[in-house]
Structure formats: C-alpha cells, structure tokens
Amino acid sequence: MTNFAIALVLGGFFGFSLNKAGLTKYHKIVNAFRFTDMAVLKFMMTTLVVSMIGLYVLRDVGLITFPAVPATYIVGNIIGGLIFGVGMALTGY
C-alpha cells in the first residue's frame, strides 16, 4: 500500500509539473509535432535524465535492484506503436 501511495504522490507531482510548464495546452502539443516549439521535448528529456540519474544513484546505494529485462515482442510493439501514432494523429487532426 505504501508503494501505491508513493506512486500516486509522484504521479500527481509529475502531472502538476506538466500543467505548470504549460504542456497541457493544445498549441504546445501541436507545435511539438510541427517541430516549432521544443518545450515538450525539453521537459520530457529533462525528466528522463533526472529519473535515470536518480535510479542509478538508488541502485548504487543499494535501495533498489534492476529487474532482468525480458525479450521484446517486436510485432506487438510495432502494431501498438502504429495504433497509438494513428490515434494521436487523428485526435490532433
């Protein structure tokens, strides 16, 4: 239950950060797809780098361990990516 509460708080903080950065606005998302506004890309890359550094620090301290990575199901990933991409494109259109 504690893990759920931590995940909920961190998710809420991330959503709040997205909103404060203005990344929930329509024009920001559209301009990201048009490559005219890189705010979304900068925010997501910063989030990934900070998360990656944090996870490796936690692993080095011994608080977490990384699980084994399972084999990738290529066909399922391609089909899922296409469905997601077509859905995003149609929603934006």
N, CA, C and O atoms as a GROMACS GRO file, in nm:
protein
  372
    1MET      N    1   0.083  -0.120   0.000
    1MET     CA    2   0.000   0.000   0.000
    1MET      C    3   0.087   0.126   0.000
    1MET      O    4   0.050   0.228  -0.058
    2THR      N    5   0.201   0.118   0.066
    2THR     CA    6   0.291   0.232   0.070
    2THR      C    7   0.344   0.264  -0.069
    2THR      O    8   0.355   0.381  -0.106
    3ASN      N    9   0.379   0.160  -0.145
    3ASN     CA   10   0.429   0.182  -0.282
    3ASN      C   11   0.323   0.251  -0.367
    3ASN      O   12   0.356   0.337  -0.448
    4PHE      N   13   0.197   0.213  -0.349
    4PHE     CA   14   0.089   0.275  -0.424
    4PHE      C   15   0.077   0.424  -0.388
    4PHE      O   16   0.059   0.507  -0.476
    5ALA      N   17   0.087   0.455  -0.261
    5ALA     CA   18   0.077   0.594  -0.217
    5ALA      C   19   0.193   0.677  -0.271
    5ALA      O   20   0.174   0.791  -0.314
    6ILE      N   21   0.314   0.620  -0.270
    6ILE     CA   22   0.430   0.692  -0.322
    6ILE      C   23   0.414   0.717  -0.472
    6ILE      O   24   0.440   0.827  -0.520
    7ALA      N   25   0.369   0.613  -0.545
    7ALA     CA   26   0.348   0.628  -0.690
    7ALA      C   27   0.241   0.732  -0.718
    7ALA      O   28   0.254   0.810  -0.812
    8LEU      N   29   0.136   0.735  -0.639
    8LEU     CA   30   0.028   0.832  -0.657
    8LEU      C   31   0.077   0.974  -0.633
    8LEU      O   32   0.042   1.065  -0.709
    9VAL      N   33   0.156   0.995  -0.530
    9VAL     CA   34   0.210   1.128  -0.499
    9VAL      C   35   0.306   1.172  -0.609
    9VAL      O   36   0.299   1.286  -0.655
   10LEU      N   37   0.396   1.084  -0.652
   10LEU     CA   38   0.491   1.120  -0.758
   10LEU      C   39   0.420   1.146  -0.890
   10LEU      O   40   0.458   1.237  -0.963
   11GLY      N   41   0.318   1.068  -0.921
   11GLY     CA   42   0.240   1.090  -1.042
   11GLY      C   43   0.166   1.222  -1.038
   11GLY      O   44   0.159   1.294  -1.138
   12GLY      N   45   0.110   1.255  -0.923
   12GLY     CA   46   0.044   1.384  -0.907
   12GLY      C   47   0.140   1.500  -0.922
   12GLY      O   48   0.107   1.601  -0.984
   13PHE      N   49   0.260   1.485  -0.866
   13PHE     CA   50   0.362   1.588  -0.881
   13PHE      C   51   0.404   1.604  -1.027
   13PHE      O   52   0.424   1.716  -1.074
   14PHE      N   53   0.418   1.492  -1.097
   14PHE     CA   54   0.456   1.498  -1.238
   14PHE      C   55   0.346   1.566  -1.320
   14PHE      O   56   0.376   1.649  -1.406
   15GLY      N   57   0.221   1.531  -1.295
   15GLY     CA   58   0.110   1.595  -1.365
   15GLY      C   59   0.103   1.744  -1.336
   15GLY      O   60   0.077   1.825  -1.425
   16PHE      N   61   0.126   1.780  -1.210
   16PHE     CA   62   0.128   1.921  -1.172
   16PHE      C   63   0.240   1.994  -1.247
   16PHE      O   64   0.220   2.106  -1.295
   17SER      N   65   0.356   1.930  -1.257
   17SER     CA   66   0.469   1.990  -1.328
   17SER      C   67   0.438   2.008  -1.477
   17SER      O   68   0.471   2.111  -1.535
   18LEU      N   69   0.374   1.908  -1.536
   18LEU     CA   70   0.333   1.920  -1.676
   18LEU      C   71   0.239   2.038  -1.696
   18LEU      O   72   0.252   2.114  -1.791
   19ASN      N   73   0.144   2.052  -1.605
   19ASN     CA   74   0.046   2.160  -1.615
   19ASN      C   75   0.113   2.296  -1.596
   19ASN      O   76   0.085   2.390  -1.670
   20LYS      N   77   0.201   2.307  -1.497
   20LYS     CA   78   0.268   2.435  -1.471
   20LYS      C   79   0.361   2.475  -1.586
   20LYS      O   80   0.382   2.593  -1.611
   21ALA      N   81   0.416   2.376  -1.655
   21ALA     CA   82   0.503   2.406  -1.769
   21ALA      C   83   0.422   2.441  -1.894
   21ALA      O   84   0.480   2.479  -1.996
   22GLY      N   85   0.291   2.429  -1.886
   22GLY     CA   86   0.205   2.464  -1.999
   22GLY      C   87   0.195   2.354  -2.103
   22GLY      O   88   0.153   2.380  -2.216
   23LEU      N   89   0.234   2.233  -2.068
   23LEU     CA   90   0.236   2.125  -2.165
   23LEU      C   91   0.101   2.055  -2.180
   23LEU      O   92   0.090   1.955  -2.251
   24THR      N   93   0.000   2.105  -2.114
   24THR     CA   94  -0.135   2.051  -2.132
   24THR      C   95  -0.216   2.136  -2.229
   24THR      O   96  -0.334   2.109  -2.252
   25LYS      N   97  -0.154   2.236  -2.285
   25LYS     CA   98  -0.223   2.325  -2.378
   25LYS      C   99  -0.212   2.269  -2.520
   25LYS      O  100  -0.110   2.214  -2.560
   26TYR      N  101  -0.319   2.284  -2.594
   26TYR     CA  102  -0.330   2.229  -2.729
   26TYR      C  103  -0.219   2.279  -2.820
   26TYR      O  104  -0.155   2.200  -2.890
   27HIS      N  105  -0.195   2.410  -2.818
   27HIS     CA  106  -0.098   2.467  -2.912
   27HIS      C  107   0.044   2.418  -2.884
   27HIS      O  108   0.125   2.408  -2.976
   28LYS      N  109   0.076   2.387  -2.758
   28LYS     CA  110   0.209   2.334  -2.726
   28LYS      C  111   0.229   2.197  -2.789
   28LYS      O  112   0.335   2.169  -2.845
   29ILE      N  113   0.127   2.111  -2.779
   29ILE     CA  114   0.137   1.976  -2.834
   29ILE      C  115   0.144   1.982  -2.987
   29ILE      O  116   0.226   1.913  -3.048
   30VAL      N  117   0.060   2.063  -3.048
   30VAL     CA  118   0.060   2.075  -3.195
   30VAL      C  119   0.194   2.128  -3.244
   30VAL      O  120   0.250   2.077  -3.341
   31ASN      N  121   0.246   2.230  -3.177
   31ASN     CA  122   0.374   2.286  -3.219
   31ASN      C  123   0.490   2.190  -3.195
   31ASN      O  124   0.592   2.197  -3.263
   32ALA      N  125   0.476   2.101  -3.099
   32ALA     CA  126   0.579   1.998  -3.079
   32ALA      C  127   0.582   1.904  -3.199
   32ALA      O  128   0.689   1.864  -3.244
   33PHE      N  129   0.464   1.867  -3.251
   33PHE     CA  130   0.459   1.780  -3.368
   33PHE      C  131   0.504   1.853  -3.495
   33PHE      O  132   0.551   1.790  -3.589
   34ARG      N  133   0.490   1.984  -3.496
   34ARG     CA  134   0.536   2.063  -3.612
   34ARG      C  135   0.683   2.102  -3.599
   34ARG      O  136   0.738   2.165  -3.689
   35PHE      N  137   0.746   2.066  -3.488
   35PHE     CA  138   0.885   2.098  -3.459
   35PHE      C  139   0.912   2.248  -3.454
   35PHE      O  140   1.020   2.293  -3.491
   36THR      N  141   0.812   2.325  -3.408
   36THR     CA  142   0.832   2.469  -3.394
   36THR      C  143   0.846   2.510  -3.248
   36THR      O  144   0.893   2.620  -3.219
   37ASP      N  145   0.806   2.422  -3.154
   37ASP     CA  146   0.818   2.451  -3.011
   37ASP      C  147   0.876   2.327  -2.944
   37ASP      O  148   0.812   2.221  -2.941
   38MET      N  149   0.994   2.339  -2.891
   38MET     CA  150   1.063   2.224  -2.833
   38MET      C  151   1.044   2.214  -2.682
   38MET      O  152   1.118   2.141  -2.616
   39ALA      N  153   0.945   2.285  -2.625
   39ALA     CA  154   0.924   2.282  -2.481
   39ALA      C  155   0.887   2.142  -2.433
   39ALA      O  156   0.935   2.098  -2.328
   40VAL      N  157   0.804   2.072  -2.507
   40VAL     CA  158   0.764   1.937  -2.468
   40VAL      C  159   0.885   1.845  -2.470
   40VAL      O  160   0.907   1.769  -2.375
   41LEU      N  161   0.963   1.851  -2.575
   41LEU     CA  162   1.081   1.766  -2.587
   41LEU      C  163   1.181   1.797  -2.476
   41LEU      O  164   1.236   1.704  -2.416
   42LYS      N  165   1.206   1.924  -2.448
   42LYS     CA  166   1.299   1.961  -2.342
   42LYS      C  167   1.252   1.910  -2.206
   42LYS      O  168   1.331   1.858  -2.128
   43PHE      N  169   1.122   1.926  -2.179
   43PHE     CA  170   1.068   1.881  -2.050
   43PHE      C  171   1.081   1.731  -2.035
   43PHE      O  172   1.125   1.682  -1.931
   44MET      N  173   1.044   1.656  -2.140
   44MET     CA  174   1.049   1.510  -2.131
   44MET      C  175   1.193   1.459  -2.124
   44MET      O  176   1.220   1.364  -2.051
   45MET      N  177   1.284   1.520  -2.197
   45MET     CA  178   1.423   1.477  -2.190
   45MET      C  179   1.483   1.508  -2.053
   45MET      O  180   1.558   1.427  -1.999
   46THR      N  181   1.450   1.622  -1.996
   46THR     CA  182   1.496   1.655  -1.862
   46THR      C  183   1.441   1.555  -1.761
   46THR      O  184   1.514   1.510  -1.672
   47THR      N  185   1.314   1.520  -1.775
   47THR     CA  186   1.252   1.423  -1.686
   47THR      C  187   1.321   1.288  -1.696
   47THR      O  188   1.348   1.224  -1.594
   48LEU      N  189   1.350   1.244  -1.818
   48LEU     CA  190   1.417   1.116  -1.836
   48LEU      C  191   1.557   1.115  -1.776
   48LEU      O  192   1.596   1.018  -1.711
   49VAL      N  193   1.633   1.221  -1.797
   49VAL     CA  194   1.769   1.226  -1.745
   49VAL      C  195   1.770   1.229  -1.592
   49VAL      O  196   1.848   1.158  -1.529
   50VAL      N  197   1.684   1.311  -1.532
   50VAL     CA  198   1.676   1.319  -1.387
   50VAL      C  199   1.632   1.184  -1.328
   50VAL      O  200   1.687   1.141  -1.226
   51SER      N  201   1.536   1.119  -1.391
   51SER     CA  202   1.490   0.989  -1.344
   51SER      C  203   1.599   0.884  -1.355
   51SER      O  204   1.619   0.804  -1.264
   52MET      N  205   1.670   0.885  -1.466
   52MET     CA  206   1.777   0.789  -1.487
   52MET      C  207   1.888   0.806  -1.383
   52MET      O  208   1.936   0.709  -1.326
   53ILE      N  209   1.928   0.929  -1.359
   53ILE     CA  210   2.032   0.956  -1.259
   53ILE      C  211   1.983   0.911  -1.122
   53ILE      O  212   2.058   0.848  -1.047
   54GLY      N  213   1.859   0.944  -1.089
   54GLY     CA  214   1.804   0.904  -0.959
   54GLY      C  215   1.799   0.754  -0.941
   54GLY      O  216   1.831   0.703  -0.833
   55LEU      N  217   1.759   0.682  -1.044
   55LEU     CA  218   1.752   0.536  -1.034
   55LEU      C  219   1.889   0.474  -1.016
   55LEU      O  220   1.906   0.381  -0.937
   56TYR      N  221   1.987   0.524  -1.089
   56TYR     CA  222   2.122   0.468  -1.075
   56TYR      C  223   2.183   0.502  -0.939
   56TYR      O  224   2.256   0.421  -0.884
   57VAL      N  225   2.154   0.619  -0.885
   57VAL     CA  226   2.201   0.653  -0.751
   57VAL      C  227   2.136   0.560  -0.649
   57VAL      O  228   2.203   0.509  -0.560
   58LEU      N  229   2.005   0.539  -0.660
   58LEU     CA  230   1.936   0.448  -0.568
   58LEU      C  231   1.990   0.306  -0.578
   58LEU      O  232   2.000   0.235  -0.478
   59ARG      N  233   2.026   0.263  -0.700
   59ARG     CA  234   2.083   0.130  -0.717
   59ARG      C  235   2.221   0.122  -0.653
   59ARG      O  236   2.253   0.023  -0.588
   60ASP      N  237   2.303   0.225  -0.670
   60ASP     CA  238   2.437   0.225  -0.613
   60ASP      C  239   2.435   0.228  -0.460
   60ASP      O  240   2.522   0.170  -0.395
   61VAL      N  241   2.335   0.294  -0.404
   61VAL     CA  242   2.320   0.299  -0.259
   61VAL      C  243   2.269   0.165  -0.206
   61VAL      O  244   2.290   0.132  -0.089
   62GLY      N  245   2.202   0.089  -0.291
   62GLY     CA  246   2.152  -0.042  -0.250
   62GLY      C  247   2.005  -0.044  -0.212
   62GLY      O  248   1.957  -0.142  -0.156
   63LEU      N  249   1.934   0.064  -0.242
   63LEU     CA  250   1.792   0.070  -0.206
   63LEU      C  251   1.702  -0.001  -0.306
   63LEU      O  252   1.593  -0.044  -0.271
   64ILE      N  253   1.748  -0.014  -0.431
   64ILE     CA  254   1.669  -0.083  -0.532
   64ILE      C  255   1.760  -0.175  -0.613
   64ILE      O  256   1.882  -0.160  -0.611
   65THR      N  257   1.699  -0.269  -0.682
   65THR     CA  258   1.771  -0.353  -0.779
   65THR      C  259   1.694  -0.348  -0.910
   65THR      O  260   1.571  -0.338  -0.912
   66PHE      N  261   1.768  -0.354  -1.019
   66PHE     CA  262   1.704  -0.353  -1.150
   66PHE      C  263   1.661  -0.494  -1.186
   66PHE      O  264   1.739  -0.588  -1.170
   67PRO      N  265   1.538  -0.512  -1.233
   67PRO     CA  266   1.494  -0.646  -1.274
   67PRO      C  267   1.556  -0.685  -1.408
   67PRO      O  268   1.603  -0.600  -1.484
   68ALA      N  269   1.555  -0.814  -1.436
   68ALA     CA  270   1.604  -0.862  -1.564
   68ALA      C  271   1.509  -0.813  -1.674
   68ALA      O  272   1.388  -0.812  -1.655
   69VAL      N  273   1.563  -0.774  -1.788
   69VAL     CA  274   1.482  -0.724  -1.898
   69VAL      C  275   1.436  -0.842  -1.982
   69VAL      O  276   1.519  -0.918  -2.032
   70PRO      N  277   1.305  -0.859  -1.999
   70PRO     CA  278   1.256  -0.971  -2.080
   70PRO      C  279   1.277  -0.946  -2.229
   70PRO      O  280   1.303  -0.833  -2.271
   71ALA      N  281   1.265  -1.050  -2.307
   71ALA     CA  282   1.278  -1.037  -2.451
   71ALA      C  283   1.164  -0.949  -2.505
   71ALA      O  284   1.054  -0.948  -2.451
   72THR      N  285   1.193  -0.876  -2.611
   72THR     CA  286   1.096  -0.785  -2.670
   72THR      C  287   1.014  -0.856  -2.777
   72THR      O  288   1.068  -0.933  -2.857
   73TYR      N  289   0.885  -0.831  -2.778
   73TYR     CA  290   0.796  -0.885  -2.879
   73TYR      C  291   0.781  -0.778  -2.987
   73TYR      O  292   0.698  -0.687  -2.974
   74ILE      N  293   0.860  -0.788  -3.092
   74ILE     CA  294   0.872  -0.684  -3.193
   74ILE      C  295   0.740  -0.655  -3.264
   74ILE      O  296   0.702  -0.539  -3.278
   75VAL      N  297   0.670  -0.760  -3.308
   75VAL     CA  298   0.547  -0.739  -3.385
   75VAL      C  299   0.443  -0.665  -3.300
   75VAL      O  300   0.378  -0.573  -3.349
   76GLY      N  301   0.428  -0.705  -3.176
   76GLY     CA  302   0.333  -0.638  -3.087
   76GLY      C  303   0.369  -0.493  -3.062
   76GLY      O  304   0.281  -0.407  -3.056
   77ASN      N  305   0.498  -0.465  -3.048
   77ASN     CA  306   0.542  -0.327  -3.028
   77ASN      C  307   0.515  -0.241  -3.151
   77ASN      O  308   0.472  -0.126  -3.139
   78ILE      N  309   0.539  -0.297  -3.268
   78ILE     CA  310   0.515  -0.221  -3.392
   78ILE      C  311   0.365  -0.194  -3.410
   78ILE      O  312   0.326  -0.081  -3.442
   79ILE      N  313   0.283  -0.296  -3.389
   79ILE     CA  314   0.138  -0.278  -3.404
   79ILE      C  315   0.085  -0.178  -3.301
   79ILE      O  316   0.006  -0.090  -3.334
   80GLY      N  317   0.130  -0.191  -3.176
   80GLY     CA  318   0.087  -0.097  -3.073
   80GLY      C  319   0.132   0.045  -3.101
   80GLY      O  320   0.056   0.140  -3.079
   81GLY      N  321   0.254   0.061  -3.151
   81GLY     CA  322   0.304   0.194  -3.186
   81GLY      C  323   0.226   0.256  -3.300
   81GLY      O  324   0.198   0.376  -3.300
   82LEU      N  325   0.191   0.174  -3.398
   82LEU     CA  326   0.112   0.225  -3.511
   82LEU      C  327  -0.028   0.267  -3.466
   82LEU      O  328  -0.077   0.373  -3.506
   83ILE      N  329  -0.091   0.186  -3.383
   83ILE     CA  330  -0.225   0.221  -3.332
   83ILE      C  331  -0.218   0.351  -3.252
   83ILE      O  332  -0.302   0.439  -3.268
   84PHE      N  333  -0.117   0.362  -3.165
   84PHE     CA  334  -0.101   0.483  -3.084
   84PHE      C  335  -0.074   0.604  -3.172
   84PHE      O  336  -0.134   0.710  -3.152
   85GLY      N  337   0.016   0.589  -3.269
   85GLY     CA  338   0.050   0.702  -3.357
   85GLY      C  339  -0.066   0.747  -3.442
   85GLY      O  340  -0.089   0.867  -3.458
   86VAL      N  341  -0.140   0.653  -3.498
   86VAL     CA  342  -0.258   0.688  -3.580
   86VAL      C  343  -0.363   0.756  -3.492
   86VAL      O  344  -0.427   0.853  -3.534
   87GLY      N  345  -0.382   0.705  -3.371
   87GLY     CA  346  -0.478   0.767  -3.279
   87GLY      C  347  -0.439   0.909  -3.243
   87GLY      O  348  -0.525   0.998  -3.238
   88MET      N  349  -0.309   0.932  -3.217
   88MET     CA  350  -0.263   1.068  -3.185
   88MET      C  351  -0.283   1.160  -3.306
   88MET      O  352  -0.326   1.274  -3.292
   89ALA      N  353  -0.251   1.109  -3.425
   89ALA     CA  354  -0.264   1.192  -3.545
   89ALA      C  355  -0.410   1.227  -3.573
   89ALA      O  356  -0.442   1.340  -3.607
   90LEU      N  357  -0.499   1.129  -3.558
   90LEU     CA  358  -0.641   1.154  -3.582
   90LEU      C  359  -0.700   1.248  -3.477
   90LEU      O  360  -0.785   1.332  -3.508
   91THR      N  361  -0.656   1.232  -3.354
   91THR     CA  362  -0.706   1.319  -3.247
   91THR      C  363  -0.661   1.463  -3.272
   91THR      O  364  -0.738   1.557  -3.254
   92GLY      N  365  -0.536   1.479  -3.313
   92GLY     CA  366  -0.485   1.614  -3.342
   92GLY      C  367  -0.547   1.675  -3.465
   92GLY      O  368  -0.560   1.797  -3.475
   93TYR      N  369  -0.588   1.591  -3.561
   93TYR     CA  370  -0.647   1.642  -3.684
   93TYR      C  371  -0.785   1.694  -3.657
   93TYR      O  372  -0.852   1.741  -3.749
   0.00000   0.00000   0.00000
